[in-house]
Amino acid sequence: MRSRFDEQLDTLNNMLIEMGGNIEAAIAMAIEALKTRDPEAARRAIRYDGEIDQKEKDIEALCLRLLLQQHPVARDLRLISAALKMITDMERIGDQSADIAEISMYLSGEPVITRFEHIPQMAQAATKMVTESIDAFVKKDLALAEQVVGYDDVVDELFTQVKRDLIELVHQDSGNGEQAMDLLMIAKYLERIGDHAVNVAEWVVFSITGTHNATHTGETLRGQD
């Protein structure tokens, strides 16, 4: 019975990795659409959101089967409960990647007002947080999960830099205002992706230690969306 349960836990890990891979691809494609002004890249990023939503449903169904059929002990119960919480934040990351892609699609016909230096850096940092939070869950790596939580400061600092850059552009030419607001919204979505990755990492900590110290609650983030 235990070997069957462990096999299902391995399946859960693999499904989470696949969902994380879809998220990474969605973020990368959305930022590529922004940089290249390619509406087809934006559409591909948006299509990933449907795959991410389906993965959330599949993982949720597996977790519920594990809870109902296997009667897990305390440690396993924490792990499954954490996975259920994690996929909610991961699904929101997929939504926000699609939001970025939609703005990128809108901007595809607009003249470029600035080089996209810090926004791609934000995307890279946020993606790193998502990837490492899932790796921490699969590997049961407490140190890596805690590292993800601390790395949120990098994304926040880049967001501050994007705001400074865009404010300066608007000061130089008020005609830049509309596109600057769109770019600021993209940066804000990336900041929220970092926050959701922190949530995932904190649920990893809970799955390992039984302690959950929330920095960004899911309710707060949904209230901001």
ZADO-1210 file (C-alpha; in nm, 4 decimals, padded with zeros to 6 digits):
<atoms>
<atom x="00.0000" y="00.0000" z="00.0000" code="MET" pos="1"/>
<atom x="00.2809" y="00.2417" z="00.0895" code="ARG" pos="2"/>
<atom x="00.4662" y="00.1773" z="-00.2370" code="SER" pos="3"/>
<atom x="00.1499" y="00.2630" z="-00.4318" code="ARG" pos="4"/>
<atom x="00.1128" y="00.5801" z="-00.2271" code="PHE" pos="5"/>
<atom x="00.4750" y="00.6772" z="-00.2960" code="ASP" pos="6"/>
<atom x="00.4199" y="00.6217" z="-00.6679" code="GLU" pos="7"/>
<atom x="00.1247" y="00.8602" z="-00.6581" code="GLN" pos="8"/>
<atom x="00.3342" y="01.1163" z="-00.4719" code="LEU" pos="9"/>
<atom x="00.5951" y="01.0882" z="-00.7477" code="ASP" pos="10"/>
<atom x="00.3170" y="01.1503" z="-00.9997" code="THR" pos="11"/>
<atom x="00.2143" y="01.4581" z="-00.8003" code="LEU" pos="12"/>
<atom x="00.5716" y="01.5884" z="-00.8107" code="ASN" pos="13"/>
<atom x="00.5938" y="01.5328" z="-01.1856" code="ASN" pos="14"/>
<atom x="00.2633" y="01.7096" z="-01.2463" code="MET" pos="15"/>
<atom x="00.3798" y="02.0080" z="-01.0419" code="LEU" pos="16"/>
<atom x="00.7033" y="02.0194" z="-01.2420" code="ILE" pos="17"/>
<atom x="00.5032" y="02.0123" z="-01.5668" code="GLU" pos="18"/>
<atom x="00.2774" y="02.2924" z="-01.4428" code="MET" pos="19"/>
<atom x="00.5848" y="02.4934" z="-01.3456" code="GLY" pos="20"/>
<atom x="00.7331" y="02.4357" z="-01.6913" code="GLY" pos="21"/>
<atom x="00.4165" y="02.5705" z="-01.8506" code="ASN" pos="22"/>
<atom x="00.4365" y="02.8772" z="-01.6276" code="ILE" pos="23"/>
<atom x="00.8009" y="02.9385" z="-01.7218" code="GLU" pos="24"/>
<atom x="00.7142" y="02.9100" z="-02.0916" code="ALA" pos="25"/>
<atom x="00.4145" y="03.1441" z="-02.0535" code="ALA" pos="26"/>
<atom x="00.6208" y="03.4157" z="-01.8830" code="ILE" pos="27"/>
<atom x="00.9044" y="03.3829" z="-02.1350" code="ALA" pos="28"/>
<atom x="00.6667" y="03.3969" z="-02.4312" code="MET" pos="29"/>
<atom x="00.4816" y="03.6993" z="-02.2926" code="ALA" pos="30"/>
<atom x="00.8057" y="03.8936" z="-02.2420" code="ILE" pos="31"/>
<atom x="00.9305" y="03.7850" z="-02.5857" code="GLU" pos="32"/>
<atom x="00.6083" y="03.9254" z="-02.7325" code="ALA" pos="33"/>
<atom x="00.6735" y="04.2536" z="-02.5526" code="LEU" pos="34"/>
<atom x="01.0320" y="04.2807" z="-02.6766" code="LYS" pos="35"/>
<atom x="00.9681" y="04.1737" z="-03.0353" code="THR" pos="36"/>
<atom x="00.6169" y="04.3226" z="-03.0734" code="ARG" pos="37"/>
<atom x="00.5065" y="03.9823" z="-03.2036" code="ASP" pos="38"/>
<atom x="00.1315" y="03.9309" z="-03.1502" code="PRO" pos="39"/>
<atom x="00.1578" y="03.5591" z="-03.2335" code="GLU" pos="40"/>
<atom x="00.4021" y="03.5120" z="-02.9450" code="ALA" pos="41"/>
<atom x="00.1488" y="03.6859" z="-02.7208" code="ALA" pos="42"/>
<atom x="-00.1259" y="03.4518" z="-02.8402" code="ARG" pos="43"/>
<atom x="00.0931" y="03.1489" z="-02.7671" code="ARG" pos="44"/>
<atom x="00.1542" y="03.2803" z="-02.4154" code="ALA" pos="45"/>
<atom x="-00.2194" y="03.3218" z="-02.3628" code="ILE" pos="46"/>
<atom x="-00.2843" y="02.9642" z="-02.4796" code="ARG" pos="47"/>
<atom x="-00.0524" y="02.8370" z="-02.2069" code="TYR" pos="48"/>
<atom x="-00.2996" y="02.9719" z="-01.9513" code="ASP" pos="49"/>
<atom x="-00.5540" y="02.7097" z="-02.0537" code="GLY" pos="50"/>
<atom x="-00.2969" y="02.4334" z="-02.0082" code="GLU" pos="51"/>
<atom x="-00.2043" y="02.5705" z="-01.6663" code="ILE" pos="52"/>
<atom x="-00.5713" y="02.5812" z="-01.5620" code="ASP" pos="53"/>
<atom x="-00.6144" y="02.2168" z="-01.6669" code="GLN" pos="54"/>
<atom x="-00.3016" y="02.1145" z="-01.4767" code="LYS" pos="55"/>
<atom x="-00.4443" y="02.2799" z="-01.1644" code="GLU" pos="56"/>
<atom x="-00.7636" y="02.0724" z="-01.1973" code="LYS" pos="57"/>
<atom x="-00.5699" y="01.7503" z="-01.2579" code="ASP" pos="58"/>
<atom x="-00.3421" y="01.8063" z="-00.9580" code="ILE" pos="59"/>
<atom x="-00.6350" y="01.8988" z="-00.7365" code="GLU" pos="60"/>
<atom x="-00.8148" y="01.5776" z="-00.8369" code="ALA" pos="61"/>
<atom x="-00.5053" y="01.3687" z="-00.7590" code="LEU" pos="62"/>
<atom x="-00.4581" y="01.5357" z="-00.4201" code="CYS" pos="63"/>
<atom x="-00.8213" y="01.4724" z="-00.3271" code="LEU" pos="64"/>
<atom x="-00.7886" y="01.1057" z="-00.4281" code="ARG" pos="65"/>
<atom x="-00.4792" y="01.0745" z="-00.2106" code="LEU" pos="66"/>
<atom x="-00.6603" y="01.2312" z="00.0847" code="LEU" pos="67"/>
<atom x="-00.9738" y="01.0205" z="00.0486" code="LEU" pos="68"/>
<atom x="-00.8244" y="00.6850" z="-00.0477" code="GLN" pos="69"/>
<atom x="-00.4869" y="00.6655" z="00.1244" code="GLN" pos="70"/>
<atom x="-00.5493" y="00.8131" z="00.4715" code="HIS" pos="71"/>
<atom x="-00.2066" y="00.9808" z="00.4830" code="PRO" pos="72"/>
<atom x="-00.0075" y="01.0242" z="00.8028" code="VAL" pos="73"/>
<atom x="00.0674" y="01.3739" z="00.9341" code="ALA" pos="74"/>
<atom x="00.3790" y="01.4372" z="00.7236" code="ARG" pos="75"/>
<atom x="00.2106" y="01.3233" z="00.4029" code="ASP" pos="76"/>
<atom x="-00.1023" y="01.5170" z="00.4897" code="LEU" pos="77"/>
<atom x="00.1039" y="01.8351" z="00.5166" code="ARG" pos="78"/>
<atom x="00.2648" y="01.7638" z="00.1801" code="LEU" pos="79"/>
<atom x="-00.0658" y="01.7075" z="00.0013" code="ILE" pos="80"/>
<atom x="-00.2293" y="02.0065" z="00.1697" code="SER" pos="81"/>
<atom x="00.0657" y="02.2241" z="00.0686" code="ALA" pos="82"/>
<atom x="00.0357" y="02.1069" z="-00.2929" code="ALA" pos="83"/>
<atom x="-00.3319" y="02.2050" z="-00.2959" code="LEU" pos="84"/>
<atom x="-00.2406" y="02.5521" z="-00.1720" code="LYS" pos="85"/>
<atom x="00.0541" y="02.5846" z="-00.4110" code="MET" pos="86"/>
<atom x="-00.1480" y="02.5189" z="-00.7248" code="ILE" pos="87"/>
<atom x="-00.3810" y="02.8077" z="-00.6435" code="THR" pos="88"/>
<atom x="-00.0865" y="03.0489" z="-00.6523" code="ASP" pos="89"/>
<atom x="00.0580" y="02.8755" z="-00.9580" code="MET" pos="90"/>
<atom x="-00.2717" y="02.9159" z="-01.1423" code="GLU" pos="91"/>
<atom x="-00.2722" y="03.2871" z="-01.0578" code="ARG" pos="92"/>
<atom x="00.0791" y="03.3141" z="-01.2030" code="ILE" pos="93"/>
<atom x="-00.0584" y="03.1668" z="-01.5239" code="GLY" pos="94"/>
<atom x="-00.3364" y="03.4261" z="-01.5250" code="ASP" pos="95"/>
<atom x="-00.0904" y="03.7093" z="-01.4762" code="GLN" pos="96"/>
<atom x="00.1345" y="03.5788" z="-01.7527" code="SER" pos="97"/>
<atom x="-00.1695" y="03.5879" z="-01.9818" code="ALA" pos="98"/>
<atom x="-00.2429" y="03.9435" z="-01.8647" code="ASP" pos="99"/>
<atom x="00.1125" y="04.0453" z="-01.9598" code="ILE" pos="100"/>
<atom x="00.0684" y="03.8805" z="-02.3001" code="ALA" pos="101"/>
<atom x="-00.2573" y="04.0674" z="-02.3603" code="GLU" pos="102"/>
<atom x="-00.0903" y="04.4005" z="-02.2894" code="ILE" pos="103"/>
<atom x="00.2025" y="04.2997" z="-02.5117" code="SER" pos="104"/>
<atom x="-00.0421" y="04.2231" z="-02.7907" code="MET" pos="105"/>
<atom x="-00.2019" y="04.5660" z="-02.7494" code="TYR" pos="106"/>
<atom x="00.1426" y="04.7302" z="-02.7635" code="LEU" pos="107"/>
<atom x="00.2449" y="04.5384" z="-03.0779" code="SER" pos="108"/>
<atom x="00.1283" y="04.8247" z="-03.3001" code="GLY" pos="109"/>
<atom x="00.2720" y="05.1034" z="-03.0844" code="GLU" pos="110"/>
<atom x="00.6099" y="05.2765" z="-03.1252" code="PRO" pos="111"/>
<atom x="00.8673" y="05.1756" z="-02.8634" code="VAL" pos="112"/>
<atom x="00.9263" y="05.4489" z="-02.6052" code="ILE" pos="113"/>
<atom x="01.2079" y="05.2760" z="-02.4146" code="THR" pos="114"/>
<atom x="01.4453" y="04.9809" z="-02.4080" code="ARG" pos="115"/>
<atom x="01.3115" y="04.6951" z="-02.1977" code="PHE" pos="116"/>
<atom x="01.6072" y="04.6485" z="-01.9672" code="GLU" pos="117"/>
<atom x="01.4603" y="04.6027" z="-01.6214" code="HIS" pos="118"/>
<atom x="01.1305" y="04.4368" z="-01.7169" code="ILE" pos="119"/>
<atom x="01.3055" y="04.1303" z="-01.8696" code="PRO" pos="120"/>
<atom x="01.5286" y="04.1203" z="-01.5619" code="GLN" pos="121"/>
<atom x="01.2158" y="04.1164" z="-01.3462" code="MET" pos="122"/>
<atom x="01.0726" y="03.8342" z="-01.5569" code="ALA" pos="123"/>
<atom x="01.3943" y="03.6332" z="-01.5216" code="GLN" pos="124"/>
<atom x="01.4034" y="03.6849" z="-01.1446" code="ALA" pos="125"/>
<atom x="01.0342" y="03.5990" z="-01.0997" code="ALA" pos="126"/>
<atom x="01.0703" y="03.2868" z="-01.3145" code="THR" pos="127"/>
<atom x="01.3706" y="03.1801" z="-01.1064" code="LYS" pos="128"/>
<atom x="01.1566" y="03.2121" z="-00.7934" code="MET" pos="129"/>
<atom x="00.8770" y="03.0002" z="-00.9422" code="VAL" pos="130"/>
<atom x="01.1166" y="02.7290" z="-01.0616" code="THR" pos="131"/>
<atom x="01.3097" y="02.7105" z="-00.7361" code="GLU" pos="132"/>
<atom x="00.9979" y="02.7061" z="-00.5185" code="SER" pos="133"/>
<atom x="00.8705" y="02.3991" z="-00.7058" code="ILE" pos="134"/>
<atom x="01.2171" y="02.2387" z="-00.6952" code="ASP" pos="135"/>
<atom x="01.2187" y="02.2964" z="-00.3197" code="ALA" pos="136"/>
<atom x="00.8889" y="02.1102" z="-00.2868" code="PHE" pos="137"/>
<atom x="01.0007" y="01.8153" z="-00.4967" code="VAL" pos="138"/>
<atom x="01.3402" y="01.7914" z="-00.3243" code="LYS" pos="139"/>
<atom x="01.1997" y="01.8792" z="00.0217" code="LYS" pos="140"/>
<atom x="01.4718" y="02.1441" z="00.0388" code="ASP" pos="141"/>
<atom x="01.3982" y="02.3853" z="00.3222" code="LEU" pos="142"/>
<atom x="01.7001" y="02.6069" z="00.2533" code="ALA" pos="143"/>
<atom x="01.5999" y="02.6540" z="-00.1102" code="LEU" pos="144"/>
<atom x="01.2433" y="02.7459" z="-00.0127" code="ALA" pos="145"/>
<atom x="01.3724" y="03.0056" z="00.2323" code="GLU" pos="146"/>
<atom x="01.6081" y="03.1378" z="-00.0359" code="GLN" pos="147"/>
<atom x="01.3087" y="03.1968" z="-00.2650" code="VAL" pos="148"/>
<atom x="01.1363" y="03.4009" z="00.0042" code="VAL" pos="149"/>
<atom x="01.4443" y="03.6214" z="00.0423" code="GLY" pos="150"/>
<atom x="01.4855" y="03.6607" z="-00.3344" code="TYR" pos="151"/>
<atom x="01.1582" y="03.8525" z="-00.3509" code="ASP" pos="152"/>
<atom x="01.3593" y="04.1615" z="-00.2528" code="ASP" pos="153"/>
<atom x="01.5356" y="04.1410" z="-00.5918" code="VAL" pos="154"/>
<atom x="01.2041" y="04.1539" z="-00.7801" code="VAL" pos="155"/>
<atom x="01.0780" y="04.4379" z="-00.5594" code="ASP" pos="156"/>
<atom x="01.3923" y="04.6427" z="-00.6217" code="GLU" pos="157"/>
<atom x="01.3639" y="04.5912" z="-00.9971" code="LEU" pos="158"/>
<atom x="01.0011" y="04.7040" z="-00.9807" code="PHE" pos="159"/>
<atom x="01.1114" y="05.0222" z="-00.8067" code="THR" pos="160"/>
<atom x="01.3691" y="05.0778" z="-01.0811" code="GLN" pos="161"/>
<atom x="01.1066" y="05.0288" z="-01.3545" code="VAL" pos="162"/>
<atom x="00.8855" y="05.2883" z="-01.1869" code="LYS" pos="163"/>
<atom x="01.1744" y="05.5355" z="-01.1737" code="ARG" pos="164"/>
<atom x="01.2543" y="05.4763" z="-01.5419" code="ASP" pos="165"/>
<atom x="00.8948" y="05.5263" z="-01.6514" code="LEU" pos="166"/>
<atom x="00.8437" y="05.8374" z="-01.4409" code="ILE" pos="167"/>
<atom x="01.1514" y="05.9886" z="-01.6038" code="GLU" pos="168"/>
<atom x="01.0173" y="05.9058" z="-01.9516" code="LEU" pos="169"/>
<atom x="00.6867" y="06.0755" z="-01.8775" code="VAL" pos="170"/>
<atom x="00.8678" y="06.3807" z="-01.7410" code="HIS" pos="171"/>
<atom x="01.0629" y="06.4005" z="-02.0652" code="GLN" pos="172"/>
<atom x="00.7527" y="06.3676" z="-02.2817" code="ASP" pos="173"/>
<atom x="00.3964" y="06.3490" z="-02.1522" code="SER" pos="174"/>
<atom x="00.3014" y="06.1735" z="-02.4755" code="GLY" pos="175"/>
<atom x="00.4757" y="05.8658" z="-02.3354" code="ASN" pos="176"/>
<atom x="00.2201" y="05.8466" z="-02.0554" code="GLY" pos="177"/>
<atom x="-00.0196" y="05.5862" z="-02.1949" code="GLU" pos="178"/>
<atom x="00.2464" y="05.3345" z="-02.2917" code="GLN" pos="179"/>
<atom x="00.4318" y="05.4012" z="-01.9673" code="ALA" pos="180"/>
<atom x="00.1191" y="05.3014" z="-01.7742" code="MET" pos="181"/>
<atom x="00.0927" y="04.9785" z="-01.9747" code="ASP" pos="182"/>
<atom x="00.4567" y="04.8956" z="-01.9030" code="LEU" pos="183"/>
<atom x="00.4079" y="04.9760" z="-01.5364" code="LEU" pos="184"/>
<atom x="00.1141" y="04.7348" z="-01.5287" code="MET" pos="185"/>
<atom x="00.3338" y="04.4621" z="-01.6804" code="ILE" pos="186"/>
<atom x="00.5947" y="04.5273" z="-01.4120" code="ALA" pos="187"/>
<atom x="00.3233" y="04.5099" z="-01.1463" code="LYS" pos="188"/>
<atom x="00.2092" y="04.1714" z="-01.2750" code="TYR" pos="189"/>
<atom x="00.5683" y="04.0487" z="-01.2545" code="LEU" pos="190"/>
<atom x="00.5924" y="04.1756" z="-00.8991" code="GLU" pos="191"/>
<atom x="00.2763" y="03.9816" z="-00.8132" code="ARG" pos="192"/>
<atom x="00.4208" y="03.6701" z="-00.9760" code="ILE" pos="193"/>
<atom x="00.7129" y="03.7049" z="-00.7355" code="GLY" pos="194"/>
<atom x="00.4674" y="03.7362" z="-00.4462" code="ASP" pos="195"/>
<atom x="00.2850" y="03.4209" z="-00.5546" code="HIS" pos="196"/>
<atom x="00.6183" y="03.2374" z="-00.5786" code="ALA" pos="197"/>
<atom x="00.6847" y="03.3427" z="-00.2187" code="VAL" pos="198"/>
<atom x="00.3475" y="03.1944" z="-00.1221" code="ASN" pos="199"/>
<atom x="00.4457" y="02.8677" z="-00.2915" code="VAL" pos="200"/>
<atom x="00.7789" y="02.8634" z="-00.1085" code="ALA" pos="201"/>
<atom x="00.6096" y="02.9270" z="00.2250" code="GLU" pos="202"/>
<atom x="00.3790" y="02.6303" z="00.1676" code="TRP" pos="203"/>
<atom x="00.6899" y="02.4254" z="00.0948" code="VAL" pos="204"/>
<atom x="00.8254" y="02.5325" z="00.4327" code="VAL" pos="205"/>
<atom x="00.4950" y="02.4234" z="00.5893" code="PHE" pos="206"/>
<atom x="00.5099" y="02.0844" z="00.4173" code="SER" pos="207"/>
<atom x="00.8529" y="02.0245" z="00.5700" code="ILE" pos="208"/>
<atom x="00.8260" y="02.1878" z="00.9129" code="THR" pos="209"/>
<atom x="00.4534" y="02.2103" z="00.9871" code="GLY" pos="210"/>
<atom x="00.4901" y="02.5873" z="01.0356" code="THR" pos="211"/>
<atom x="00.3406" y="02.8436" z="00.8001" code="HIS" pos="212"/>
<atom x="00.4528" y="03.2060" z="00.8293" code="ASN" pos="213"/>
<atom x="00.2652" y="03.3833" z="00.5510" code="ALA" pos="214"/>
<atom x="00.4301" y="03.6863" z="00.3916" code="THR" pos="215"/>
<atom x="00.1770" y="03.7313" z="00.1100" code="HIS" pos="216"/>
<atom x="-00.1612" y="03.5671" z="00.1644" code="THR" pos="217"/>
<atom x="-00.3591" y="03.4437" z="-00.1321" code="GLY" pos="218"/>
<atom x="-00.6591" y="03.6469" z="-00.0164" code="GLU" pos="219"/>
<atom x="-00.4579" y="03.9679" z="-00.0202" code="THR" pos="220"/>
<atom x="-00.3222" y="03.9022" z="-00.3678" code="LEU" pos="221"/>
<atom x="-00.6618" y="03.8199" z="-00.5096" code="ARG" pos="222"/>
<atom x="-00.7914" y="04.1412" z="-00.3612" code="GLY" pos="223"/>
<atom x="-00.5267" y="04.3322" z="-00.5581" code="GLN" pos="224"/>
<atom x="-00.5980" y="04.1609" z="-00.8905" code="ASP" pos="225"/>
</atoms>
